[in-house]
């Protein structure tokens, strides 16, 4: 296929009717593409959309040219998983449709295990402050097919491993791979499969495109003989100017990697250091990502509810001393943590959630801990214990290192609850 094609020539099945599936429907309507079917394993979502009635889904899977699979659909758990696996070569994503239907934009695609959303937001802010036409979408919020495409506009796109796993036509102008740690292994099946999904951002790049990755991935990049121009991260250069950035959120060690990539990209886009620093000083961090939301006397409260893996929590533990760490929830498959470099920063930890034994095993003989079961108990315990650290700055850090669904609706709900509890009980105990 060429870079752009006439999508009206093909037939499609949209499998999955969440926010991504709905954006594909809107896109097809806008482009006047009528030859498509819809499906979701959830009967309530099927009833919500009355566009086409599928009499025989198996036949539709067999007959259509492409299956647009939503990122939340797993080939291991889908109702028609056998049929989807049989015709796996037909599966594409909404991101593929974006690239196949339009070539008037330039794209910066960011992926990695940790820091994707923050890095995308930093890059978006940087470009906007420096008069670039830019939009932000993908896994961070707005589906890519809902973005408004104008000539020469930059699209900053966050991509998850779920999206990349089935993408076939993605070819960014700038592809950024932040890091890869053990994550989503239950979904992908193995670390190699997970890693392969991340590397897809480089597959179709040409010699006019750019790849940004840290030194640890250079060997893999060269071995696979990708065609794009490799840009090494400007680590030493960034640390020379870091002291000029007044934004405490971005100066913390938690954001060092994100900032190094943003700085490296800025240099590639001919944004000078003065403009970079000025832009970063006006950046406001994302909620629930190492969010310093409250201070009471000598205690700082940090909401890092977005940390759904232990590696994410380890990054948060690097940023402060005298930490009272609240963690727990639904752990990631085969997740583990090495606290060797950060255990001196932790005074005590508090385990919440329904997987107590897992977290006790992770912390045993490494840091002092107690079992609080729920977030309210943990917050109160941390506040009481923090009073014992007299005349020293301390931090109450909520960085769960696990998913939220055992006790909360999502990570936002969990983070908001922590913020509410902190302010209520800080007034009583501090």
C-alpha positions in Angstrom: 0.0 0.0 0.0 1.1 3.6 -0.6 1.3 6.1 2.2 -2.3 7.2 1.7 -5.1 5.2 0.2 -8.8 5.5 -0.8 -10.4 3.8 2.2 -13.8 3.7 0.4 -12.4 0.8 -1.7 -12.3 -1.4 1.4 -14.6 -3.1 3.9 -14.1 -2.9 7.6 -15.2 -4.5 10.9 -14.9 -2.3 14.0 -14.3 -4.6 16.9 -14.7 -2.8 20.2 -17.0 0.1 20.8 -15.3 2.0 23.6 -14.0 5.5 23.0 -11.6 4.3 20.2 -14.3 2.4 18.4 -16.7 5.3 18.6 -14.0 7.6 17.1 -13.6 5.2 14.2 -17.3 5.3 13.6 -17.3 9.1 13.6 -14.3 9.1 11.3 -16.0 6.7 8.8 -19.1 8.9 8.7 -17.0 12.0 8.2 -15.1 10.3 5.3 -18.4 8.9 3.9 -17.1 5.4 4.3 -20.2 3.2 4.5 -18.9 -0.3 4.0 -18.3 -1.2 7.6 -19.8 -3.4 10.4 -19.5 -3.0 14.2 -19.2 -5.4 17.1 -18.5 -5.4 20.8 -18.6 -8.4 23.1 -20.7 -6.3 25.5 -24.3 -6.6 24.4 -25.2 -3.2 25.9 -22.7 -1.4 23.7 -24.0 -3.3 20.7 -27.5 -2.1 21.4 -26.2 1.5 21.8 -25.1 1.5 18.1 -27.7 0.5 15.5 -25.7 1.1 12.4 -25.5 -2.4 11.0 -26.8 -5.7 12.3 -24.3 -8.5 12.0 -26.1 -11.8 11.3 -22.9 -13.9 11.3 -19.9 -12.3 12.9 -17.6 -15.2 11.9 -18.5 -14.6 8.3 -17.9 -10.9 8.6 -14.5 -11.4 10.1 -13.7 -13.7 7.1 -15.1 -11.4 4.4 -14.0 -7.9 5.4 -10.7 -6.4 4.2 -9.7 -5.0 7.6 -10.6 -5.5 11.2 -10.1 -2.2 13.2 -9.4 -3.6 16.7 -9.8 -1.4 19.8 -6.7 -1.4 22.2 -8.8 -2.8 25.0 -9.6 -6.0 23.1 -7.3 -8.9 23.9 -6.9 -11.7 21.5 -6.7 -14.0 24.5 -10.1 -13.0 26.0 -12.2 -11.8 23.1 -15.4 -13.8 22.5 -14.3 -14.5 18.9 -10.6 -14.9 19.7 -10.2 -17.9 17.5 -11.5 -16.1 14.4 -9.5 -13.0 15.2 -6.3 -15.0 15.5 -7.1 -16.9 12.3 -7.4 -13.6 10.4 -4.8 -11.7 12.4 -3.2 -10.3 9.2 -6.4 -8.2 8.7 -6.2 -6.5 12.1 -5.3 -2.8 12.1 -5.8 0.1 14.5 -7.2 3.6 14.6 -3.6 4.9 14.4 -3.2 3.0 11.1 -6.3 4.7 9.7 -4.8 8.0 10.6 -1.6 7.4 8.6 -3.4 5.6 5.7 -5.9 8.5 5.2 -3.7 11.6 5.5 -0.2 12.8 4.9 -0.6 16.5 5.7 0.7 16.2 9.3 4.0 15.5 11.0 3.9 13.1 14.0 5.9 12.7 17.2 5.0 9.3 18.6 6.0 8.5 22.2 5.9 5.0 23.8 7.5 3.3 26.8 6.6 1.6 30.0 6.7 4.7 32.2 6.4 8.4 31.7 4.6 8.5 28.3 1.8 10.8 29.3 4.0 13.3 31.1 6.5 13.4 28.2 3.8 13.9 25.6 2.3 16.7 27.7 5.8 18.3 28.0 6.4 18.1 24.3 3.0 19.5 23.5 3.5 22.4 25.8 7.0 23.0 24.4 5.8 23.1 20.8 2.8 25.3 21.6 4.9 27.8 23.5 7.3 28.0 20.5 4.5 28.8 18.0 4.2 25.3 16.4 0.8 24.2 15.2 0.3 21.1 17.4 -2.3 18.8 18.8 -2.1 16.0 21.4 -3.9 12.7 21.3 -3.8 8.9 21.4 -3.6 6.9 24.6 -3.4 10.2 26.6 -7.0 11.1 26.0 -8.3 12.3 22.6 -8.5 9.4 20.1 -6.2 10.2 17.1 -9.1 10.1 14.6 -10.8 13.0 16.5 -7.8 15.3 16.0 -8.1 18.1 13.6 -5.6 17.7 10.8 -4.2 20.8 9.2 -1.3 21.1 6.7 2.1 20.9 8.5 0.5 20.4 11.9 2.5 18.4 14.5 0.6 15.6 16.2 2.0 14.4 19.5 0.7 10.9 19.9 1.0 8.7 23.0 0.9 5.0 22.1 0.5 2.1 24.4 1.8 -1.4 23.8 -1.8 -2.5 23.2 -2.2 -0.1 20.3 1.2 -0.8 18.8 0.7 -4.6 19.1 -1.7 -4.6 16.2 -0.6 -1.4 14.3 0.8 -2.1 10.8 1.1 1.3 9.1 2.4 3.7 11.7 5.4 5.7 10.5 6.3 8.7 12.7 8.5 11.6 11.7 9.9 11.4 15.3 9.7 8.1 17.2 10.5 8.2 20.9 11.1 5.1 23.0 11.5 6.1 26.6 12.1 2.9 28.5 10.9 -0.7 28.7 10.3 -2.7 31.9 8.3 -5.8 32.7 4.7 -4.6 32.2 1.5 -6.0 30.7 3.1 -9.4 30.3 -0.3 -11.1 31.0 -1.6 -9.3 27.9 1.4 -9.8 25.6 2.4 -13.3 26.8 6.1 -12.6 27.1 8.6 -9.7 27.5 9.9 -10.3 24.0 6.4 -9.8 22.6 5.9 -6.7 24.7 9.3 -5.3 23.5 8.4 -6.0 19.9 5.2 -4.0 20.2 7.2 -1.0 21.4 9.8 -1.3 18.6 7.0 -1.1 16.0 7.3 2.7 16.0 10.6 2.4 14.1 9.6 -0.3 11.6 8.3 1.9 8.8 10.4 4.9 9.4 12.5 6.0 6.4 15.9 7.9 6.1 14.1 11.3 6.5 12.7 10.3 9.9 14.2 10.4 13.4 14.5 7.9 16.3 15.1 9.0 19.8 16.1 6.4 22.4 18.5 6.0 25.3 21.8 4.3 25.1 20.5 0.9 26.4 18.5 0.4 23.1 21.1 1.5 20.6 22.4 -2.1 20.1 18.9 -3.4 19.4 18.2 -0.5 17.0 21.3 -1.1 15.0 20.9 -4.9 15.0 17.4 -4.6 13.5 18.8 -2.2 10.8 16.1 0.4 11.1 16.4 3.1 8.5 15.6 6.3 10.5 18.3 8.6 11.8 19.3 7.7 15.3 19.4 10.7 17.8 21.2 10.0 21.0 19.7 11.6 24.1 21.5 14.8 25.3 22.0 13.7 28.9 25.1 15.7 29.7 23.8 18.8 27.9 20.5 18.7 29.8 22.2 18.4 33.2 24.2 21.5 32.4 21.1 23.6 32.0 18.8 21.8 34.5 19.7 24.3 37.3 18.2 27.1 35.2 14.7 25.5 35.3 12.7 26.9 38.2 9.8 24.4 37.8 10.2 22.1 40.8 7.9 19.5 39.3 10.2 19.1 36.3 13.4 19.5 38.2 12.7 16.4 40.4 14.7 13.3 39.5 11.4 11.5 38.7 11.1 13.6 35.6 14.8 13.5 34.5 14.2 11.0 31.8 11.2 12.7 30.4 13.0 16.0 30.4 16.1 14.6 28.7 14.0 13.3 25.8 12.1 16.6 25.5 15.4 18.6 25.5 16.8 16.3 22.9 13.7 16.7 20.7 13.9 20.5 21.2 17.4 20.6 19.8 16.3 18.5 16.8 13.5 21.0 16.1 15.9 24.0 16.4 14.3 25.3 19.6 17.1 27.0 21.5 18.0 26.6 25.2 16.6 29.9 26.3 13.2 29.1 24.7 13.3 25.6 26.1 13.9 26.8 29.7 11.3 29.5 29.4 8.7 27.0 28.2 9.5 24.5 30.9 9.1 27.1 33.6 5.5 27.6 32.7 4.6 23.9 32.5 1.9 22.5 34.8 2.2 18.8 35.7 -0.4 16.2 35.1 -2.7 15.2 37.9 -1.9 11.9 39.7 1.7 11.8 38.2 4.0 12.7 41.1 1.6 15.5 41.9 2.8 17.6 44.8 -0.7 18.9 45.8 -0.4 19.9 49.5 2.1 21.0 52.1 1.4 21.2 55.9 4.3 22.4 58.1 7.3 20.3 57.2 5.3 17.5 55.4 4.9 17.3 51.6 2.0 15.2 50.2 2.5 13.6 46.8 -0.2 11.9 44.8 1.4 9.4 42.3 -1.7 7.3 41.8 -0.9 6.8 38.1 2.0 4.5 39.2 0.5 1.2 38.3 3.8 -0.8 38.3 6.5 -1.2 40.9 9.1 0.3 38.6 7.0 3.5 38.4 6.9 3.6 42.2 10.7 3.1 42.4 11.1 6.2 40.2 8.9 8.2 42.7 11.0 7.0 45.6 14.1 8.5 44.1 12.8 12.0 44.4 12.7 12.6 48.2 14.1 11.6 51.6 12.1 10.6 54.8 9.3 9.0 52.8 6.2 7.4 54.3 5.1 5.3 51.3 1.5 4.0 50.7 1.3 1.2 48.2 -0.9 -1.7 47.1 -3.7 -2.7 44.7 -3.8 -5.2 41.8 -0.2 -6.0 41.0 1.0 -6.4 37.4 1.8 -10.0 36.2 5.3 -11.0 37.4 6.0 -7.5 38.7 8.8 -7.1 41.2 10.9 -4.3 42.7 14.6 -3.9 43.6 14.7 -1.3 46.4 18.5 -1.4 46.9 19.0 2.2 45.5 16.0 3.8 47.3 15.4 1.9 50.6 17.3 4.6 52.6 14.7 7.1 51.4 11.8 5.2 53.0 11.1 5.4 56.7 8.0 3.2 56.5 5.5 1.8 54.0 1.8 1.0 54.3 0.1 -1.7 52.3 -3.4 -1.4 51.1 -5.7 -3.4 48.9 -6.6 -7.1 48.5 -3.2 -8.4 47.6 -1.4 -8.0 50.9 0.8 -11.1 50.7 2.2 -10.0 47.3 3.4 -6.7 48.7 4.6 -8.1 52.0 6.9 -10.4 50.0 8.2 -7.4 47.9 9.0 -5.4 51.0 10.1 -8.1 53.5 13.6 -7.5 54.9 13.9 -4.4 52.7 11.9 -1.6 54.3 9.7 -1.4 57.4 6.0 -1.8 56.7 2.6 -2.3 58.2 -0.7 -3.5 56.8 -3.4 -0.8 56.5 -5.8 -2.6 54.2 -7.5 0.6 53.0 -6.4 4.1 52.0 -8.0 5.9 54.9 -6.2 3.8 57.5 -2.9 4.1 55.6 -3.2 7.9 55.3 -3.9 8.3 59.1 -1.1 5.9 60.0 1.4 7.8 57.8 0.3 11.1 59.3 0.7 9.9 62.9 4.1 8.3 62.1 5.3 11.5 60.3 4.9 13.5 63.5 7.8 11.5 65.1 10.2 13.0 62.6 10.7 16.3 64.3 12.4 19.2 62.7 13.0 17.3 59.5 11.2 17.6 56.1 9.3 14.5 55.3 7.0 13.2 52.5 3.8 11.2 52.5 3.9 9.5 49.1 1.0 7.6 47.6 2.6 5.6 44.8 0.6 2.3 44.7 2.7 0.4 42.2 -0.4 -1.5 41.1 -3.7 -1.1 39.4 -6.7 0.4 41.2 -9.5 -2.0 40.4 -9.6 -4.0 43.6 -10.9 -1.0 45.6 -11.4 1.9 43.1 -13.0 2.7 39.8 -9.7 3.9 38.3 -6.5 5.6 39.2 -8.1 9.0 39.0 -10.7 8.0 41.6 -8.0 6.5 43.8 -5.8 9.6 43.5 -8.7 12.0 44.3 -9.6 10.0 47.3 -6.0 10.2 48.7 -6.0 14.0 48.1 -9.3 14.4 50.0 -8.2 12.2 52.9 -4.8 13.9 53.2 -6.4 17.3 53.6 -9.0 16.1 56.1 -6.7 14.2 58.4 -3.7 16.6 58.1 -5.7 19.2 59.9 -6.5 16.7 62.7 -3.0 15.2 63.2 -0.5 17.9 62.2 
